Amino acid sequence: MYFRRPQRDGDAKPPIPHAGAGGGVPTAGGEASRADGPAGGGQVRGEACGQGGPGIWGGRLNLLLSTAPWQDDPWSLALPRLLEPMGVMAHRAGTAREAERVIRTTTIHIAVIDLAIPLGPVTPGSPIESGGPRVLDLLSRLDAPPPTVVLKAPRSHRDETREMQTALRCGAFAVVDRAGADLESMLAVMERCLVRFYAGRWPGGGASK
């Protein structure tokens, strides 16, 4: 097992499903299919990366963790602290522009993208422009796009269909309902990313077993 919440006395070990050789196995969390290919970031085709280029800082695995600033998700607060001792560097972003800065300066190995993140800083009383699709598009245009986990909120059928189409078009590995996301489920989907795209090894160096 690669990602695991420390077990307390009396805890049962949570089942961690693995994707098969074909990957993209549908789950209750809404995992989406994606073609196999190299992962781990790279330069955006047709655009220059930030000064210093990608991969100038990070750990055994660099995680882009973007969540809307008004969301108080306990798992998103606990995840970086839990993974840091393993050498996993979580790069948090509350807006699409913050996520873009991280992508242009750091090699991202796994990305968790909340579709509800705003494009930029939110001003009280002003309309909020969703920036999640923009980040997905940027990630998909990297030379080696990382596996991406998309968080979506409950929507109308029409809006949900549009969001799913956006996620699939940008090659998302999994789509997770934000209301059902917790620490165990997010660790499970990250483990599937590690197994499928990196053969169960830390992409930044070292074996994960």
Protein Blocks (a to p, Z undefined) as FASTA:
>chain_A
ZZdcdddehiacdddddddfkooiacfkopacdddddeeijadehiacdehiahiaccfb
dcdddddfkbccfklmmmmmmmmmnopacdddfbfklmmmmmmmoccfbdcddfkbcfbd
cdehiacddfklmmmmmmmmpmbacddddddddddfklmmmmmmmmmmnopabdcdfklg
cfklmmmmmmmmmmmmnnopafkgpcfZZ
